[in-house]
Amino acid sequence: MEVQETRVQTDRVLTIPNILSMARLVGVPLFLWLILQKHDGWALLVLALSGVSDYLDGKLARRWNQISSLGRLLDPAADRLYILSTLVGLTWREILPLWLTLALLAREAMLLGMVWILRRHGYPPPQVNFLGKAATFNLMYAFPLLLLSDGHGWLPSLAAIFGWAFAGWGTTLYWWAGILYVVQVRRLVKADATAD
């Protein structure tokens, strides 16, 4: 007989995965301050710890059946805030061009509009899909590499090559995932209209 794994969603707040997500959120202003003050080594350490906790909170939530409503909000919020703070810091330091920052922020604004439309129709925000996770993964690799590229020598040059490759892939996937969300929202709203 085959045993199926069940995922139980809980409304508990104080779970280990949620505490890890909260710690990631607390690290966002520290990370931004470190970037703006050009303490790049420390900023990279905070970003690395954030990446480890991002991996662990999801893994532990599934393993210990501690998937929660709060966790489903905290995890993507932390991802977006790290991306936003990195965009602000790297744009301020002129490592990232303004057009790239605006392209990524425009996608976020588009998704906020979609979430607002979904709420008006009584739907929760869409679940993060594989494409969205891949986009975030690419951007989370791109930003530290671009931060490392701010210097001279072979290491910053190598970091720039890989950083811009990940940034290009990440931005493309980010928009692709965003367009798929728009299509999903349109289908839901259209289905609601025909049901009325």
N, C-alpha and C positions, 0 to 999 in steps of 0.2 A: 504494500500500500504506500502511495506517495504522499508525503507530508507537504502541504503548501505553506509557504511562509506568509504570515499576515502582517500587515503594517497598521498598527493602531495609532490614531492621532489622539494626542492628549491635550488638555487645556492647562496642564501644569506649566508654571513659569520657571521655577527653579529646578532646571534639569542641567546636567553637565553640558550638553550641546548648546543650550541657550546661554549659559554662563560664558562659554567660549565665544559665542556670537557677540555677546555684550562686551566682552574684553576687546574683540576686534573693533567694535564701534568706538570704544574709549581710545583706541590707538589712532583713530583717524586724525584728530586735531594735532596730536603729537607728531605724527608722520608729516603732516602739512608744514608744521613749524620747522621740523628738521630739514625738509627740502628747501624752504624759503631761507633758512639760515646757512644753507650749503653744507650741512653736516650729512653728506651723502652716505657715508658708511653706516651711520646710525639709522638713517632713513631706510636704507636697504635692509638692515636687520629687522626693523619694525615691519616692513613689507613682507619679508620672509616669514616672520612669526605669524603674520596675518594669514599668509598662504597656508601654513601648516595648520593653524586653527580652523581655517575654512574647510580644509580636507577632513580634519578630525570631527568637527561638529556634525557634518552630514553622515560620516561613517558611523559615529557613535549613536546618533539619533536612530539610524536604521538598525544597528546591531542590538541596541538596548530597548527598542520599541519606545523611544522618547521623541518621536516626531510630533511636533506641536504646532498649533496655529501661530503662536508667537515666533517660533523658529522659522516658519515659512515666510514671515515678514522680515525678521532680523537678518537672515543670511543674504538675501538679495539686496537689502538696504545697505549692509556693510560693503558688499561688492561695489555697489554704485557709488557710495561715498568715498571709497578708496580710489575709484576711477576718477571721480570728480576732483578730489583733492590733488591727485597726481596731475590731472589736466591743468588745474590752476597753478600748481607749483612749477611744472615744466614749461608752461606757457609764460609765466611771469619771468622765469629765468631764460626765456627765449631758446629753449631746447626744442620745444614743439612749436610748429608754426600755428598762427591763429586760425587759419582755415581748417586745420585738422581738428582743433579743439571745438570749433563751431560746428563741424560736421557731426562730431560725437554728441555734442550737447543738443543739436537739432533732433537727433534720433531719440534722445531721452525725452525731449519735449513732446515728440510725436507719441511715444508710449504713454506718457502721462495723460495725454488727450484720450488715448484708447482706454485706459483704466477708468477715466471719468465717464466715458460712454458706457462701458460695461456696468459700472455702478448704477447709472441711471436706469439700466435695464435689469438690475437685480442680480448681476453676475459678479463673481469674485475676480480678482486680477488673474490673467492667464498664467498657467504653470510655465516655468522656465523650460524651454525645449533644448534638445541636444545642440542645435545650432547656436542658440544663445549662450550656452555653457562654453562651447568651443570659441565663440567670439571673445567672451570674458577671459578665458584661458589665454588666448593669444595676446590680448591687451595687457594682461597681468605679467606676461613675459616681456612684452615690448617696453613697458614703462621703466622697469629697473635697468634694462639694457640701454635705453636711451639716456637714463640718468648717468650710467657708467660712461657713456660716450662723450660726456662733457669734460674733455681733457685732451691731452696730446699723447701720442705713442701708439704702439700696436694694439694694446688692449682696448682703449677707447675707439679706435678705428674698427676693430672687429665687433665690438659691442654695437657700434652704429649700424653696421651692415645687417646684423641679425635683428637689432631693435627695429629698424625700419621695415624689414621683411615681416616681422610679427605685427607691427603697427598696420601695415597695409592689409594683411590677411584679416587681422582682428577688426579693422574698420569695415571691410567689405562684409565679413560675416555678421557683424553687429547690425549693419543696415539690412542685410538679407533676413536675419531673424526678426528685425523690426517690421519689415514688410509682411512677413508671414503672420505676425501678430495682428497686423491691420486686416489681413485677409480673414483670419479667424474671427475677429470682432465683427467684420462686415457680414460674415455668414450667420453669426449668432443674432445680430440685429435684424437681418433679413428674415431669418426663421421666426423671430418674434413678431415681425410685421405680418407675415403670412398666417401666423396662428391666430392673430386678433380678428 
